[in-house]
């Protein structure tokens, strides 16, 4: 197998690089590079520019506004936007709900919602996890009662990422409690501005307001907002999760983090020798590089199959497990390399306009935040323990 890029692929990479230079605002890329807090507007400015170029929905079919790119082109694009310090493309509408709508939504739902996702008119949140129903998602308690022309929804969702920016939320709800848990779940599209919906912030260990809890109290949801069939939501949820878990692998982010680790460890000296020359430390970096190279190839194989209409199953779980481990190990090595200087952490330093005297080198203040952020990767999207069970069951069937 030839792993070299073709001339056309290298030309495509140059096109992406040049477009980013001309269209990614410097103030936004600088905020990403320095781990400053991003506003809703920061995300939307970049995504709208991508949408105008026709580069936003890279995983959608062409007929719905997708790019028609090959797997390699998508990979190149994702690598370059990370290298350019662009804001992440918020995945909830584009990479989670979008594929489910395309596969299972009605013609009317596709015609209404898909263009609004592309234009950034709708910002979607994910309503899956609940207190006590995270990894065991089938045990969710949010209930939707059939009231004829609408459902009446009551319950609570938690860990709703960027829910305070959203105007819509797709939710798993219980519509039948008298059957096997997985067979009584439906998939609803809910307007967050509806009466009875309340979004409350959750402040995490890194001092950030990224996640929320969302409360539903007698919320009326029109029947036309049911995606697919009633009580078939578990099927749609699994389809969505396979796409989410593949994305969590974060190959471009891991590659970028490893390069950053190598750069930092070459500037830190131990007994007059750069840390990267230490045999034990350098072997740990080498192990990470081997793992990320292997995962990159496996990721390409998986997304190639997905582009041919094959939804990833066990493969997405393997990517999720290995991807989260690599990102955590890389951050942990970076923390160890910096040593005691990794400890200082001032939440306010990530506010735009913060200009106080830094503690130590520029990169020091970011390490604790990175470490806290990456601890949760092995939990969201389905914990790594659950993913191992999925892999084990799939292997047993084989």
Buried (B, 14 or more C-beta within 10 A) or exposed (E): EEEEBEEEBEEBBEBBBEBBEEBBEEEBBEBBEBBBBBBBEBBBBBBBBBBEEBBBBBBBBEEBBBBEBBBBBBBBBBBBBBBBBBBBBBBBBBBBBBBBBBEBBEEEBBEBBBEBBBBBEBBBBBBBBBEEBBBEBBEBBBBBEEEEEBBBBBBBBBBBBBBBBBEBBBBBBBBBEEEEBBBBBBBBBBBBEBEBBEBEEBEBEBBBEBBBBBBBEEBBBBEEBBBBEBBBBBBBBBBBBBBBBBBBBBBBBBBBBBEBBBEBBEEBEEEEEBBBEBEEBBEBBEEBBEBBEEBBEBBBEBBBBBBEEEBBBBBBBBBBBBBBBBBBBBBBBBBEBBEEBBEBBBEEBBEEEBEEEBEBEEBBBBBBBBBBBBBBBBBBBBBBEBBEBBBEEBEEEE
